[in-house]
Amino acid sequence: MTVISGHAVAIDFETANETRTSACSIGVAWIENGRVTGTEEHLIRPRELRFNSFNSAIHGIREEDVAGAPEFPEVWAALRERVQGRLILAHNAAFDLSVLRHTLTDYGLDWPACDYLCTVVLARRAWPTLTAHRLNHLADFLGIALDHHHAGSDAEACGRIALAATQEMGLRGFGEIERAGISLGRIAPGGYSPCKGGKAQRRPRVVA
């Protein structure tokens, strides 16, 4: 069996409304030497306590659920040092990293310094013939238990998908990701760059 090494953290945000500063839940899954070693889920009280019915219908979180929850700075204070310097994994990372960046900025907090990997990009490289690479489809494909749109479960599934994809490609660790033609993204106090690569192969067009 391929040995996967290194430390990473998978994250998932749920938001109260359409704004990127409305995080109402964060899920975190810690990865140590090729294993998910722990999962956390924290409710967050958004600064603007406005819940969109569409969002609530997806994740089930409502205003009354977060009325007594801490705001983001308190939640982040308990995570920041453990996240700092790790590889961040997120499924559709453009969304989750945007929530992180905008919320940190909204509260005047520094961005962490971390590379990050979008597991949608990774999954497209690992399984290019799958018809969909959404989190729930990949979880079904890999037999991963998932309580979809619950942040802790989504984060854990993201981490397990990343480990499975890395094994599928015969890589010995997340440090070898660039061998798969993927450029890691980067978030740091000085700026942000996206994760790139891993486009799914196009299926041939059938002409009747």
SEBADREN-640201 format. One record per atom (N, C-alpha, C): x negated, y, z. Coordinates in steps of 0.001 Angstrom, whole numbers, padded with zeros to 6 digits, always signed. Example, Ala and Ser with C-alpha at 12.3 -4.5 7.8 and 13.67 -1.06 7.14 Angstrom:
BEGIN
-013190-005690+007800-012300-004500+007800-013200-003300+007800-012850-002250+007080-013670-001060+007140-012900+000030+007870
This chain:
BEGIN
-000849-001204+000000+000000+000000+000000-000880+001247+000000-000487+002224-000778-001207+003487-000806-001122+004175+000549-002238+004678+001033-002258+005387+002311-002088+006875+002056-001108+007470+002702-000863+008896+002538-001334+009600+003791-002195+010566+003635-002758+011246+004791-002352+012707+004801-002570+013341+005950-002347+014773+006057-001117+015120+006861-001035+016374+007202+000055+016896+008009+000873+017878+007177+002171+017800+007321+003065+018701+006595+004293+018943+007459+005112+019888+007036+006385+020146+007708+007435+020422+006638+008531+019677+006697+009643+019896+005783+010662+020801+006467+011156+021790+005736+012118+022723+006315+013368+022802+005451+014468+023140+006088+015722+023362+005372+016517+024429+006109+017037+025394+005376+017883+026442+005940+019322+026280+005461+020254+026596+006345+021641+026829+005962+021921+028300+006244+022706+028938+005380+022969+030367+005532+024454+030636+005747+024725+031730+006449+026106+032094+006786+026853+032701+005606+026117+033379+004746+026749+034033+003598+025764+034087+002441+026040+034941+001480+025245+034967+000254+023880+035641+000412+023627+036293+001526+022363+037015+001697+021275+036093+002224+020043+036401+001856+018906+035584+002267+018483+035856+003709+019127+036802+004369+018794+037104+005769+019854+036565+006725+020669+035616+006254+021790+035142+007068+021609+033698+007539+020368+033280+007777+020128+031905+008244+020935+031630+009506+021689+030519+009482+022468+030141+010656+022019+028794+011218+021099+028141+010511+020548+026882+010993+019232+026617+010279+018290+026022+010991+017038+025564+010383+016772+024142+010830+016426+023306+009872+015991+021950+010158+014508+021837+009885+013810+021090+010719+012361+020930+010595+012021+019462+010797+011244+018890+009890+010767+017514+010031+009249+017524+009982+008631+016979+011008+007174+016977+011128+006610+015701+010524+005567+015831+009713+004959+014695+009028+003495+014594+009450+003136+013434+009969+001768+013179+010432+001261+011902+009775+000203+012012+008972-000448+010843+008391+000532+009881+007721+001380+010438+006884+002247+009608+006070+003527+009145+006733+003866+009714+007897+005102+009315+008577+005841+010545+009074+007147+010483+009042+007962+011515+009701+007971+011178+011186+007401+012054+011993+007230+011763+013416+008246+012474+014309+009001+013398+013766+009991+014092+014572+010817+015031+013733+012055+015236+014155+012971+016125+013449+013663+017033+014454+013802+018299+014091+014488+019272+014935+015549+019995+014114+016586+020449+014798+017590+021297+014167+017985+022379+015161+017966+023634+014715+018250+024765+015588+019318+025654+014961+020370+025932+015716+021330+026939+015293+020732+028325+015469+021100+029242+014586+020582+030606+014601+021763+031568+014513+021746+032600+015306+022764+033648+015203+022250+034725+014256+022863+034865+013079+022398+035892+012137+022561+037288+012726+021693+038188+012308+021803+039570+012773+023170+040159+012400+023595+039895+011150+024946+040265+010721+025817+039015+010857+026709+039016+011832+027496+037826+012126+028705+037758+011191+028410+037428+009923+029453+037356+008895+029330+036030+008160+030332+035184+008307+030319+033880+007665+031244+033884+006454+030676+033451+005327+031439+033287+004097+032152+031942+004157+033427+031916+003811+034190+030663+003890+033600+029587+002983+033026+029994+001861+032397+029037+000949+031226+028350+001628+030352+029133+002300+029196+028566+002987+029629+027645+004113+030601+028107+004904+031066+027290+006034+031675+025977+005567+032336+026006+004412+032925+024777+003885+031850+023764+003511+030656+024245+003166+029566+023360+002786+028901+022743+004016+028501+023597+004972+027725+023081+006110+028512+022937+007406+029723+023472+007453+030562+023289+008631+030270+024201+009798+029341+025132+009645+028977+026042+010734+029823+027302+010625+030354+027748+011772+031198+028944+011801+030699+029901+012865+031260+031098+012851+030814+032154+013764+030800+031692+015213+031842+030986+015635+031905+030572+017036+030824+029564+017393+030302+028844+016406+029262+027851+016678+027921+028489+017030+027695+029708+016535+026397+030351+016757+026496+031550+017693+027670+031777+018265+027867+032965+019107+026866+033020+020251+026521+031872+020807+025569+031848+021915+024172+031403+021525+023932+031254+020217+022620+030795+019729+021631+031948+019691+020325+031663+019744+019325+032721+019642+019232+033269+018226+018770+034497+018091+018475+035036+016762+017163+034446+016258+016878+034712+015005+015745+034066+014343+014406+034276+015047+014067+035477+015526+012742+035640+016135+012480+034665+017293+013495+034372+018087+013308+033440+019200+013101+032013+018695+013860+031622+017696+013697+030291+017121+012332+030167+016460+011944+031177+015700+010667+031154+014985+009485+031144+015952+009618+031810+017076+008526+031836+018055+008184+030439+018548+009179+029556+018614+008949+028189+019071+008368+027297+017968+008421+027771+016718+007951+026975+015584+006674+027507+014953+006449+028808+015064+005417+029495+014270+004047+028833+014367+003552+028607+015562+002200+028074+015714+002081+026663+015165+003160+025895+015241+003117+024520+014726+003229+024480+013212+003888+025478+012627+004034+025553+011166+002782+026132+010520+002179+027105+011163+001032+027831+010611-000056+026881+010101-000421+027039+008837-001504+026272+008257-001109+024923+007690+000092+024451+007977+000541+023181+007419+001072+023382+006002+001122+022289+005254+001817+022290+003978+003315+022281+004270+004040+023254+003725+005488+023302+003881+006146+022585+002704+007071+021696+003006+007864+021010+001993+009293+021539+002047+009896+021741+000913+011303+022152+000874+011906+021707-000442+013167+021272-000404+013857+020833-001609+014563+022049-002199+014150+022415-003400+014504+023719-003984+013874+024814-003127+012555+024776-003075+011791+025661-002193+012012+027132-002500+012372+027469-003722+012610+028877-004048+013663+029462-003115+014678+028667-002762+015714+029143-001854+015197+029212-000422+014675+028111+000097+014290+028072+001511+013144+029028+001825+012170+029135+000929+011073+030078+001167+011562+031512+001054+012564+031753+000197+013140+033091+000102+013840+033469+001399+014606+032522+001979+015254+032784+003263+014206+033079+004329+013156+032285+004364+012100+032504+005358+011453+033873+005185+011070+034203+003960+010381+035472+003712+011271+036670+004020+012507+036635+003541+013392+037776+003740+013770+037949+005214+013947+036831+005913+014326+036942+007324+013157+037441+008166+011967+036940+007902+010790+037447+008613+010621+038945+008369+010749+039351+007119+010605+040770+006774+011685+041606+007443+012907+041095+007469+014020+041828+008072+013771+042122+009552+013075+041199+010218+012779+041387+011635+011391+041987+011883+010679+042324+010815+009351+042909+010974+008308+041929+011453+008484+040653+011122+007550+039608+011541+006607+039252+010399+005390+038846+010740+004416+038455+009731+004799+037130+009078+004498+037015+007792+004657+035740+007107+003547+034799+007557+003801+033497+007637+002724+032557+007950+001812+032385+006743+000663+031778+006942-000251+031468+005846-000198+029965+005606+000510+029566+004545+000727+028145+004256+000854+027922+002754+000343+026785+002286+000711+026302+000969+002080+025649+001094+002799+025575-000018+004080+024880+000039+004321+024103-001249+005175+023092-001138+005474+022195-002247+006984+022035-002367+007496+022285-003555+008915+022074-003823+009123+020600-004161+009947+019900-003388+010120+018470-003629+011032+018184-004820+011743+019184-005342+012427+019004-006627+011380+018866-007727+010405+019756-007718+009304+019711-008685+008569+018376-008569+008291+017953-007342+007578+016704-007109+008386+015506-007609+009674+015483-007302+010516+014357-007704+010647+014255-009220+010668+015384-009893+010745+015346-011359+009505+014716-011958+008370+014899-011323+007140+014256-011777+007155+012766-011463+007636+012424-010266+007589+011032-009828+008603+010158-010557+009808+010715-010781+010891+009930-011400+011517+010729-012543+010786+010898-013639+011252+011790-014707+012496+011303-015431+012840+010032-015338+013994+009524-016082+015289+009564-015282+015236+009947-014020+016470+010085-013255+017323+011199-013853+018628+011024-013830+019512+012018-014428+019692+013246-013540+019387+013129-012247+019503+014267-011332+018459+014129-010238+017994+015268-009749+016979+015285-008693+017446+016081-007482+018757+016159-007296+019286+016811-006108+019005+015953-004883+019020+016584-003727+018632+015905-002497+019488+014666-002245+020801+014797-002378+021670+013654-002095+021491+012526-003105+021218+012867-004362+020996+011833-005375+019707+011080-005101+018662+011811-004740+017387+011158-004435+017488+010309-003183+018222+010795-002178+018397+010014-000955+019110+008701-001266+020145+008755-002104+020838+007526-002512+019896+006593-003264+019139+007156-004179+018213+006372-005009+017164+005652-004154+016690+006328-003100+015614+005786-002264+016124+005080-001013+017440+005092-000787+017983+004456+000401+017684+005209+001676+017628+006531+001594+017346+007381+002757+018667+007843+003363+018831+007649+004668+020043+008111+005351+020101+009634+005288+021279+010173+004987+021414+011618+004838+022786+012079+005293+022800+013036+006197+024017+013757+006575+023902+015113+005900+024332+015171+004652+023997+016290+003768+024540+017618+004294+023694+018652+004145+023961+020018+004575+023951+020185+006094+023435+019179+006795+023017+019371+008178+021504+019535+008116+021012+020672+008576+019640+021083+008267+018599+020076+008720+018780+019486+009886+017800+018520+010359+017740+017292+009478+018899+016780+009084+018949+015611+008213+018386+015932+006829+018718+017110+006301+018186+017514+004997+016669+017646+005032+016136+018217+006117+014687+018371+006228+013997+017010+006293+014569+016095+007078+013970+014762+007174+014013+014039+005835+015140+014129+005127+015231+013505+003812+014213+014101+002846+014040+015420+002909+013040+016097+002079+011649+015528+002340+011303+015368+003618+010001+014816+003961+009825+013395+003460+010858+012576+003616+010763+011183+003185+010706+011076+001660+011411+011949+000966+011335+011985-000500+009921+012340-000936+009312+013317-000267+007948+013718-000618+006971+012561-000437+007104+011836+000655+006212+010702+000901+006429+009608-000140+007683+009314-000460+007982+008288-001454+007466+008677-002831+007625+009952-003189+007168+010423-004500+005657+010358-004611+004983+010717-003538+003524+010663-003562+003040+009231-003730+003668+008304-003034+003332+006892-003208+003639+006422-004620+004780+006846-005148+005180+006436-006496+004121+006807-007524+003464+007955-007314+002459+008433-008266+001061+007935-007938+000931+007123-006879-000365+006553-006544-001347+007540-005954-000849+008616-005365-001724+009607-004745-001982+009221-003288-003140+009547-002797-003506+009160-001442-003138+010212-000405-002617+011316-000831-002222+012342+000121-001694+013561-000590-001095+014459+000181-000589+015694-000397-001717+016537-000985-002935+016323-000512-004076+017060-001037-004399+016722-002478-003820+015643-002998-004067+015243-004379-002926+015640-005317-001993+016444-004813-000815+016814-005602-001179+017423-006951-002230+018212-007000-002574+018877-008265-002971+017874-009342-003353+016650-008944-003621+015604-009938-002371+015264-010726-001214+015536-010161+000059+015257-010823+000520+016413-011703-000322+017415-011876+000033+018543-012717+000899+019575-012031+000881+019567-010693+001685+020503-009914+000770+021512-009232+001129+022775-009330+000407+023834-008622+001182+024187-007358+000545+024040-006218+001206+024377-004966+001547+025861-004917+002646+026182-004289+002955+027574-004009+002197+028026-002775+002266+029319-002504+001537+029878-001368+002337+031021-000761+002472+030990+000556+003032+032112+001295+001975+032557+002294+001768+033853+002380+000757+034407+003280+001115+035865+003539+000576+036450+004608+000886+037854+004889+000646+038783+003709-000291+038431+002821-000597+039298+001691+000254+039077+000465+001125+038043+000455+001923+037830-000740+002483+036431-000846+003035+036142-002027+003762+034904-002269+003556+034484-003709+003338+033184-003937+003261+032662-005300+004077+031380-005375+004740+031115-006506+005648+029966-006604+004928+028657-006860+005605+027575-006513+005170+026224-006864+005587+025970-008308+004677+025406-009108+004954+025235-010535+004617+023820-010993+005305+023406-012070+004985+022136-012719+006049+021093-012510+005786+019908-013017+006650+018782-012761+007970+018786-013481+008043+019344-014681+009304+019338-015414+009678+017911-015826+010962+017617-015725+011440+016293-016121+011292+016116-017626+011028+014887-018039+010925+014613-019461+012291+014796-020116+012289+015375-021306+013539+015567-022027+013967+014234-022684+015242+013929-022553+015762+012750-023230+015977+013073-024710+015742+012106-025590+015947+012368-027028+017410+012692-027314+017621+013648-028190+018972+014037-028567+019518+013076-029601+020688+012558-029334+021316+011604-030263+022225+012373-031206+021995+012230-032475+022798+012903-033477+023739+011882-034098+025039+012142-033988+026035+011204-034530+026056+011248-036044
